Amino acid sequence: MSNSKPYYIYMASRCAINDFEVIGLEPMIVEFIRFGVTMSLVSLLQKQVETRAEAICRHRNQSMPTELGKADFESILNGVIFFNQHYLLDSSHFDYTSPVAKVYWDETAQSWLLFMIDDQNDEQWLAYPYLSQSQDLTAIMREIDKDPKDLFW
């Protein structure tokens, strides 16, 4: 990144949004400046959900034998997807993974959404029927961790 890039971004934040063509900035950068506060909040929420997902996976993997699968997660935009890694007997590497849950921050609703994978179609996400939406990330993550209805793991 060149030294002039921050200068242009700084200048763009102090001129009219429609002036981005004049100084050569791309619209995406201007959007970042205009919505910087919102994007910072989303970044903070993303870090929180990733940290909690990592803790859930670590906790599950410590207490579960490999034959029953290991928990893993992948970051997505505004959330995470949890996976179950399936192992063959006497194998130290997983054979395949299957998605089990998705946690997503809905900016419009200002809440966390929880989805489970459809048993008939592993590419289809369904709203988790017992807690599909909450402003409390802890409640959503607790549901995945404890899995009281035995629908995730």
PyMOL CGO cylinders between C-alpha atoms (Angstrom):
from pymol import cmd
from pymol.cgo import CYLINDER

trace = [
    CYLINDER, 0.00, 0.00, 0.00, 1.48, 3.33, -0.99, 0.3, 1, 1, 1, 1, 1, 1,
    CYLINDER, 1.48, 3.33, -0.99, 1.90, 6.20, 1.44, 0.3, 1, 1, 1, 1, 1, 1,
    CYLINDER, 1.90, 6.20, 1.44, -0.54, 8.34, -0.56, 0.3, 1, 1, 1, 1, 1, 1,
    CYLINDER, -0.54, 8.34, -0.56, -3.51, 5.97, -0.10, 0.3, 1, 1, 1, 1, 1, 1,
    CYLINDER, -3.51, 5.97, -0.10, -4.27, 6.96, 3.52, 0.3, 1, 1, 1, 1, 1, 1,
    CYLINDER, -4.27, 6.96, 3.52, -3.98, 10.61, 2.50, 0.3, 1, 1, 1, 1, 1, 1,
    CYLINDER, -3.98, 10.61, 2.50, -6.59, 10.17, -0.21, 0.3, 1, 1, 1, 1, 1, 1,
    CYLINDER, -6.59, 10.17, -0.21, -8.90, 8.33, 2.15, 0.3, 1, 1, 1, 1, 1, 1,
    CYLINDER, -8.90, 8.33, 2.15, -8.43, 11.08, 4.72, 0.3, 1, 1, 1, 1, 1, 1,
    CYLINDER, -8.43, 11.08, 4.72, -9.20, 13.72, 2.11, 0.3, 1, 1, 1, 1, 1, 1,
    CYLINDER, -9.20, 13.72, 2.11, -12.26, 11.83, 0.86, 0.3, 1, 1, 1, 1, 1, 1,
    CYLINDER, -12.26, 11.83, 0.86, -13.73, 11.78, 4.32, 0.3, 1, 1, 1, 1, 1, 1,
    CYLINDER, -13.73, 11.78, 4.32, -13.69, 15.58, 4.30, 0.3, 1, 1, 1, 1, 1, 1,
    CYLINDER, -13.69, 15.58, 4.30, -15.21, 16.23, 0.89, 0.3, 1, 1, 1, 1, 1, 1,
    CYLINDER, -15.21, 16.23, 0.89, -18.54, 15.43, -0.66, 0.3, 1, 1, 1, 1, 1, 1,
    CYLINDER, -18.54, 15.43, -0.66, -19.14, 11.72, -1.26, 0.3, 1, 1, 1, 1, 1, 1,
    CYLINDER, -19.14, 11.72, -1.26, -19.76, 12.34, -4.95, 0.3, 1, 1, 1, 1, 1, 1,
    CYLINDER, -19.76, 12.34, -4.95, -16.22, 13.71, -5.35, 0.3, 1, 1, 1, 1, 1, 1,
    CYLINDER, -16.22, 13.71, -5.35, -14.63, 10.25, -5.23, 0.3, 1, 1, 1, 1, 1, 1,
    CYLINDER, -14.63, 10.25, -5.23, -14.06, 10.21, -9.00, 0.3, 1, 1, 1, 1, 1, 1,
    CYLINDER, -14.06, 10.21, -9.00, -12.06, 13.44, -8.78, 0.3, 1, 1, 1, 1, 1, 1,
    CYLINDER, -12.06, 13.44, -8.78, -9.44, 12.05, -6.43, 0.3, 1, 1, 1, 1, 1, 1,
    CYLINDER, -9.44, 12.05, -6.43, -9.44, 8.56, -7.93, 0.3, 1, 1, 1, 1, 1, 1,
    CYLINDER, -9.44, 8.56, -7.93, -10.91, 6.56, -5.08, 0.3, 1, 1, 1, 1, 1, 1,
    CYLINDER, -10.91, 6.56, -5.08, -13.13, 3.60, -5.76, 0.3, 1, 1, 1, 1, 1, 1,
    CYLINDER, -13.13, 3.60, -5.76, -16.75, 3.75, -4.57, 0.3, 1, 1, 1, 1, 1, 1,
    CYLINDER, -16.75, 3.75, -4.57, -16.16, 0.84, -2.19, 0.3, 1, 1, 1, 1, 1, 1,
    CYLINDER, -16.16, 0.84, -2.19, -13.57, 2.83, -0.23, 0.3, 1, 1, 1, 1, 1, 1,
    CYLINDER, -13.57, 2.83, -0.23, -15.91, 5.79, -0.05, 0.3, 1, 1, 1, 1, 1, 1,
    CYLINDER, -15.91, 5.79, -0.05, -18.66, 3.52, 1.26, 0.3, 1, 1, 1, 1, 1, 1,
    CYLINDER, -18.66, 3.52, 1.26, -16.25, 2.32, 3.94, 0.3, 1, 1, 1, 1, 1, 1,
    CYLINDER, -16.25, 2.32, 3.94, -15.62, 5.90, 5.00, 0.3, 1, 1, 1, 1, 1, 1,
    CYLINDER, -15.62, 5.90, 5.00, -19.26, 6.84, 4.98, 0.3, 1, 1, 1, 1, 1, 1,
    CYLINDER, -19.26, 6.84, 4.98, -20.28, 3.76, 6.94, 0.3, 1, 1, 1, 1, 1, 1,
    CYLINDER, -20.28, 3.76, 6.94, -17.08, 3.40, 8.95, 0.3, 1, 1, 1, 1, 1, 1,
    CYLINDER, -17.08, 3.40, 8.95, -18.82, 3.30, 12.31, 0.3, 1, 1, 1, 1, 1, 1,
    CYLINDER, -18.82, 3.30, 12.31, -21.19, 0.55, 11.21, 0.3, 1, 1, 1, 1, 1, 1,
    CYLINDER, -21.19, 0.55, 11.21, -18.36, -1.45, 9.68, 0.3, 1, 1, 1, 1, 1, 1,
    CYLINDER, -18.36, -1.45, 9.68, -16.31, -1.15, 12.86, 0.3, 1, 1, 1, 1, 1, 1,
    CYLINDER, -16.31, -1.15, 12.86, -19.26, -2.48, 14.84, 0.3, 1, 1, 1, 1, 1, 1,
    CYLINDER, -19.26, -2.48, 14.84, -19.65, -5.39, 12.44, 0.3, 1, 1, 1, 1, 1, 1,
    CYLINDER, -19.65, -5.39, 12.44, -15.91, -6.11, 12.74, 0.3, 1, 1, 1, 1, 1, 1,
    CYLINDER, -15.91, -6.11, 12.74, -16.23, -6.20, 16.52, 0.3, 1, 1, 1, 1, 1, 1,
    CYLINDER, -16.23, -6.20, 16.52, -19.22, -8.54, 16.31, 0.3, 1, 1, 1, 1, 1, 1,
    CYLINDER, -19.22, -8.54, 16.31, -17.33, -10.75, 13.84, 0.3, 1, 1, 1, 1, 1, 1,
    CYLINDER, -17.33, -10.75, 13.84, -14.41, -11.04, 16.25, 0.3, 1, 1, 1, 1, 1, 1,
    CYLINDER, -14.41, -11.04, 16.25, -16.78, -11.94, 19.09, 0.3, 1, 1, 1, 1, 1, 1,
    CYLINDER, -16.78, -11.94, 19.09, -18.54, -14.68, 17.14, 0.3, 1, 1, 1, 1, 1, 1,
    CYLINDER, -18.54, -14.68, 17.14, -15.22, -16.12, 15.91, 0.3, 1, 1, 1, 1, 1, 1,
    CYLINDER, -15.22, -16.12, 15.91, -13.75, -16.14, 19.43, 0.3, 1, 1, 1, 1, 1, 1,
    CYLINDER, -13.75, -16.14, 19.43, -16.79, -17.92, 20.83, 0.3, 1, 1, 1, 1, 1, 1,
    CYLINDER, -16.79, -17.92, 20.83, -16.89, -20.39, 17.95, 0.3, 1, 1, 1, 1, 1, 1,
    CYLINDER, -16.89, -20.39, 17.95, -13.25, -21.25, 18.59, 0.3, 1, 1, 1, 1, 1, 1,
    CYLINDER, -13.25, -21.25, 18.59, -14.00, -21.82, 22.29, 0.3, 1, 1, 1, 1, 1, 1,
    CYLINDER, -14.00, -21.82, 22.29, -16.97, -24.08, 21.49, 0.3, 1, 1, 1, 1, 1, 1,
    CYLINDER, -16.97, -24.08, 21.49, -14.91, -26.17, 19.07, 0.3, 1, 1, 1, 1, 1, 1,
    CYLINDER, -14.91, -26.17, 19.07, -12.01, -26.45, 21.51, 0.3, 1, 1, 1, 1, 1, 1,
    CYLINDER, -12.01, -26.45, 21.51, -14.36, -27.51, 24.34, 0.3, 1, 1, 1, 1, 1, 1,
    CYLINDER, -14.36, -27.51, 24.34, -16.18, -30.09, 22.19, 0.3, 1, 1, 1, 1, 1, 1,
    CYLINDER, -16.18, -30.09, 22.19, -12.95, -31.51, 20.78, 0.3, 1, 1, 1, 1, 1, 1,
    CYLINDER, -12.95, -31.51, 20.78, -11.42, -32.00, 24.23, 0.3, 1, 1, 1, 1, 1, 1,
    CYLINDER, -11.42, -32.00, 24.23, -14.38, -34.00, 25.50, 0.3, 1, 1, 1, 1, 1, 1,
    CYLINDER, -14.38, -34.00, 25.50, -15.26, -36.02, 22.36, 0.3, 1, 1, 1, 1, 1, 1,
    CYLINDER, -15.26, -36.02, 22.36, -13.49, -39.08, 21.00, 0.3, 1, 1, 1, 1, 1, 1,
    CYLINDER, -13.49, -39.08, 21.00, -12.29, -38.70, 17.42, 0.3, 1, 1, 1, 1, 1, 1,
    CYLINDER, -12.29, -38.70, 17.42, -14.61, -41.48, 16.22, 0.3, 1, 1, 1, 1, 1, 1,
    CYLINDER, -14.61, -41.48, 16.22, -17.61, -39.25, 16.99, 0.3, 1, 1, 1, 1, 1, 1,
    CYLINDER, -17.61, -39.25, 16.99, -16.16, -36.40, 14.94, 0.3, 1, 1, 1, 1, 1, 1,
    CYLINDER, -16.16, -36.40, 14.94, -14.46, -33.15, 15.71, 0.3, 1, 1, 1, 1, 1, 1,
    CYLINDER, -14.46, -33.15, 15.71, -15.93, -29.66, 15.66, 0.3, 1, 1, 1, 1, 1, 1,
    CYLINDER, -15.93, -29.66, 15.66, -14.58, -26.95, 13.42, 0.3, 1, 1, 1, 1, 1, 1,
    CYLINDER, -14.58, -26.95, 13.42, -15.79, -23.61, 12.10, 0.3, 1, 1, 1, 1, 1, 1,
    CYLINDER, -15.79, -23.61, 12.10, -15.25, -21.30, 9.18, 0.3, 1, 1, 1, 1, 1, 1,
    CYLINDER, -15.25, -21.30, 9.18, -15.68, -17.54, 9.15, 0.3, 1, 1, 1, 1, 1, 1,
    CYLINDER, -15.68, -17.54, 9.15, -18.18, -16.08, 6.73, 0.3, 1, 1, 1, 1, 1, 1,
    CYLINDER, -18.18, -16.08, 6.73, -19.26, -12.50, 6.19, 0.3, 1, 1, 1, 1, 1, 1,
    CYLINDER, -19.26, -12.50, 6.19, -21.09, -11.45, 9.38, 0.3, 1, 1, 1, 1, 1, 1,
    CYLINDER, -21.09, -11.45, 9.38, -20.90, -14.85, 11.05, 0.3, 1, 1, 1, 1, 1, 1,
    CYLINDER, -20.90, -14.85, 11.05, -19.56, -18.38, 11.17, 0.3, 1, 1, 1, 1, 1, 1,
    CYLINDER, -19.56, -18.38, 11.17, -20.48, -21.86, 9.97, 0.3, 1, 1, 1, 1, 1, 1,
    CYLINDER, -20.48, -21.86, 9.97, -19.84, -24.84, 12.25, 0.3, 1, 1, 1, 1, 1, 1,
    CYLINDER, -19.84, -24.84, 12.25, -18.74, -28.16, 10.77, 0.3, 1, 1, 1, 1, 1, 1,
    CYLINDER, -18.74, -28.16, 10.77, -18.45, -31.70, 12.04, 0.3, 1, 1, 1, 1, 1, 1,
    CYLINDER, -18.45, -31.70, 12.04, -15.31, -33.41, 10.79, 0.3, 1, 1, 1, 1, 1, 1,
    CYLINDER, -15.31, -33.41, 10.79, -15.86, -37.14, 10.23, 0.3, 1, 1, 1, 1, 1, 1,
    CYLINDER, -15.86, -37.14, 10.23, -12.98, -39.57, 10.67, 0.3, 1, 1, 1, 1, 1, 1,
    CYLINDER, -12.98, -39.57, 10.67, -12.44, -43.10, 9.44, 0.3, 1, 1, 1, 1, 1, 1,
    CYLINDER, -12.44, -43.10, 9.44, -11.51, -45.65, 12.08, 0.3, 1, 1, 1, 1, 1, 1,
    CYLINDER, -11.51, -45.65, 12.08, -7.84, -45.46, 13.07, 0.3, 1, 1, 1, 1, 1, 1,
    CYLINDER, -7.84, -45.46, 13.07, -7.33, -42.31, 11.03, 0.3, 1, 1, 1, 1, 1, 1,
    CYLINDER, -7.33, -42.31, 11.03, -5.66, -39.14, 12.22, 0.3, 1, 1, 1, 1, 1, 1,
    CYLINDER, -5.66, -39.14, 12.22, -7.07, -37.06, 9.34, 0.3, 1, 1, 1, 1, 1, 1,
    CYLINDER, -7.07, -37.06, 9.34, -10.74, -36.38, 8.74, 0.3, 1, 1, 1, 1, 1, 1,
    CYLINDER, -10.74, -36.38, 8.74, -12.39, -38.01, 5.75, 0.3, 1, 1, 1, 1, 1, 1,
    CYLINDER, -12.39, -38.01, 5.75, -15.07, -35.36, 5.12, 0.3, 1, 1, 1, 1, 1, 1,
    CYLINDER, -15.07, -35.36, 5.12, -16.88, -32.51, 6.81, 0.3, 1, 1, 1, 1, 1, 1,
    CYLINDER, -16.88, -32.51, 6.81, -20.54, -31.70, 7.11, 0.3, 1, 1, 1, 1, 1, 1,
    CYLINDER, -20.54, -31.70, 7.11, -22.02, -28.32, 8.00, 0.3, 1, 1, 1, 1, 1, 1,
    CYLINDER, -22.02, -28.32, 8.00, -24.14, -28.36, 11.16, 0.3, 1, 1, 1, 1, 1, 1,
    CYLINDER, -24.14, -28.36, 11.16, -24.96, -24.78, 12.18, 0.3, 1, 1, 1, 1, 1, 1,
    CYLINDER, -24.96, -24.78, 12.18, -24.69, -21.23, 10.92, 0.3, 1, 1, 1, 1, 1, 1,
    CYLINDER, -24.69, -21.23, 10.92, -24.64, -18.08, 13.06, 0.3, 1, 1, 1, 1, 1, 1,
    CYLINDER, -24.64, -18.08, 13.06, -25.24, -14.86, 11.18, 0.3, 1, 1, 1, 1, 1, 1,
    CYLINDER, -25.24, -14.86, 11.18, -25.53, -11.20, 12.24, 0.3, 1, 1, 1, 1, 1, 1,
    CYLINDER, -25.53, -11.20, 12.24, -28.55, -9.60, 10.56, 0.3, 1, 1, 1, 1, 1, 1,
    CYLINDER, -28.55, -9.60, 10.56, -27.79, -5.89, 10.30, 0.3, 1, 1, 1, 1, 1, 1,
    CYLINDER, -27.79, -5.89, 10.30, -31.41, -5.00, 9.51, 0.3, 1, 1, 1, 1, 1, 1,
    CYLINDER, -31.41, -5.00, 9.51, -32.89, -6.88, 12.47, 0.3, 1, 1, 1, 1, 1, 1,
    CYLINDER, -32.89, -6.88, 12.47, -29.91, -6.02, 14.69, 0.3, 1, 1, 1, 1, 1, 1,
    CYLINDER, -29.91, -6.02, 14.69, -29.83, -9.58, 15.97, 0.3, 1, 1, 1, 1, 1, 1,
    CYLINDER, -29.83, -9.58, 15.97, -28.09, -12.91, 15.60, 0.3, 1, 1, 1, 1, 1, 1,
    CYLINDER, -28.09, -12.91, 15.60, -29.76, -15.61, 13.51, 0.3, 1, 1, 1, 1, 1, 1,
    CYLINDER, -29.76, -15.61, 13.51, -29.22, -19.33, 14.09, 0.3, 1, 1, 1, 1, 1, 1,
    CYLINDER, -29.22, -19.33, 14.09, -29.64, -21.88, 11.33, 0.3, 1, 1, 1, 1, 1, 1,
    CYLINDER, -29.64, -21.88, 11.33, -29.31, -25.65, 11.16, 0.3, 1, 1, 1, 1, 1, 1,
    CYLINDER, -29.31, -25.65, 11.16, -28.63, -27.75, 8.10, 0.3, 1, 1, 1, 1, 1, 1,
    CYLINDER, -28.63, -27.75, 8.10, -31.55, -29.52, 6.42, 0.3, 1, 1, 1, 1, 1, 1,
    CYLINDER, -31.55, -29.52, 6.42, -31.22, -33.31, 6.81, 0.3, 1, 1, 1, 1, 1, 1,
    CYLINDER, -31.22, -33.31, 6.81, -32.58, -33.93, 3.31, 0.3, 1, 1, 1, 1, 1, 1,
    CYLINDER, -32.58, -33.93, 3.31, -30.50, -31.25, 1.56, 0.3, 1, 1, 1, 1, 1, 1,
    CYLINDER, -30.50, -31.25, 1.56, -27.10, -30.44, 3.07, 0.3, 1, 1, 1, 1, 1, 1,
    CYLINDER, -27.10, -30.44, 3.07, -26.93, -27.20, 1.07, 0.3, 1, 1, 1, 1, 1, 1,
    CYLINDER, -26.93, -27.20, 1.07, -30.17, -25.84, 2.55, 0.3, 1, 1, 1, 1, 1, 1,
    CYLINDER, -30.17, -25.84, 2.55, -30.20, -23.89, 5.82, 0.3, 1, 1, 1, 1, 1, 1,
    CYLINDER, -30.20, -23.89, 5.82, -33.29, -23.88, 8.03, 0.3, 1, 1, 1, 1, 1, 1,
    CYLINDER, -33.29, -23.88, 8.03, -34.05, -21.52, 10.88, 0.3, 1, 1, 1, 1, 1, 1,
    CYLINDER, -34.05, -21.52, 10.88, -33.35, -23.29, 14.17, 0.3, 1, 1, 1, 1, 1, 1,
    CYLINDER, -33.35, -23.29, 14.17, -36.88, -23.76, 15.54, 0.3, 1, 1, 1, 1, 1, 1,
    CYLINDER, -36.88, -23.76, 15.54, -36.10, -23.30, 19.24, 0.3, 1, 1, 1, 1, 1, 1,
    CYLINDER, -36.10, -23.30, 19.24, -34.03, -20.10, 19.06, 0.3, 1, 1, 1, 1, 1, 1,
    CYLINDER, -34.03, -20.10, 19.06, -33.88, -18.74, 15.53, 0.3, 1, 1, 1, 1, 1, 1,
    CYLINDER, -33.88, -18.74, 15.53, -33.08, -15.15, 16.49, 0.3, 1, 1, 1, 1, 1, 1,
    CYLINDER, -33.08, -15.15, 16.49, -31.60, -13.33, 19.47, 0.3, 1, 1, 1, 1, 1, 1,
    CYLINDER, -31.60, -13.33, 19.47, -29.77, -10.14, 20.26, 0.3, 1, 1, 1, 1, 1, 1,
    CYLINDER, -29.77, -10.14, 20.26, -27.77, -12.18, 22.78, 0.3, 1, 1, 1, 1, 1, 1,
    CYLINDER, -27.77, -12.18, 22.78, -24.86, -13.96, 21.10, 0.3, 1, 1, 1, 1, 1, 1,
    CYLINDER, -24.86, -13.96, 21.10, -24.23, -15.94, 24.29, 0.3, 1, 1, 1, 1, 1, 1,
    CYLINDER, -24.23, -15.94, 24.29, -27.68, -17.54, 24.11, 0.3, 1, 1, 1, 1, 1, 1,
    CYLINDER, -27.68, -17.54, 24.11, -27.15, -18.52, 20.47, 0.3, 1, 1, 1, 1, 1, 1,
    CYLINDER, -27.15, -18.52, 20.47, -23.71, -19.99, 21.12, 0.3, 1, 1, 1, 1, 1, 1,
    CYLINDER, -23.71, -19.99, 21.12, -24.90, -21.83, 24.24, 0.3, 1, 1, 1, 1, 1, 1,
    CYLINDER, -24.90, -21.83, 24.24, -27.57, -23.52, 22.13, 0.3, 1, 1, 1, 1, 1, 1,
    CYLINDER, -27.57, -23.52, 22.13, -24.92, -24.77, 19.69, 0.3, 1, 1, 1, 1, 1, 1,
    CYLINDER, -24.92, -24.77, 19.69, -22.54, -25.84, 22.44, 0.3, 1, 1, 1, 1, 1, 1,
    CYLINDER, -22.54, -25.84, 22.44, -25.08, -27.69, 24.58, 0.3, 1, 1, 1, 1, 1, 1,
    CYLINDER, -25.08, -27.69, 24.58, -27.24, -28.88, 21.65, 0.3, 1, 1, 1, 1, 1, 1,
    CYLINDER, -27.24, -28.88, 21.65, -30.19, -29.68, 23.95, 0.3, 1, 1, 1, 1, 1, 1,
    CYLINDER, -30.19, -29.68, 23.95, -32.40, -30.99, 21.11, 0.3, 1, 1, 1, 1, 1, 1,
    CYLINDER, -32.40, -30.99, 21.11, -29.57, -33.03, 19.54, 0.3, 1, 1, 1, 1, 1, 1,
    CYLINDER, -29.57, -33.03, 19.54, -30.01, -31.31, 16.17, 0.3, 1, 1, 1, 1, 1, 1,
    CYLINDER, -30.01, -31.31, 16.17, -26.50, -30.00, 15.49, 0.3, 1, 1, 1, 1, 1, 1,
    CYLINDER, -26.50, -30.00, 15.49, -23.85, -32.49, 16.44, 0.3, 1, 1, 1, 1, 1, 1,
]
cmd.load_cgo(trace, "trace")
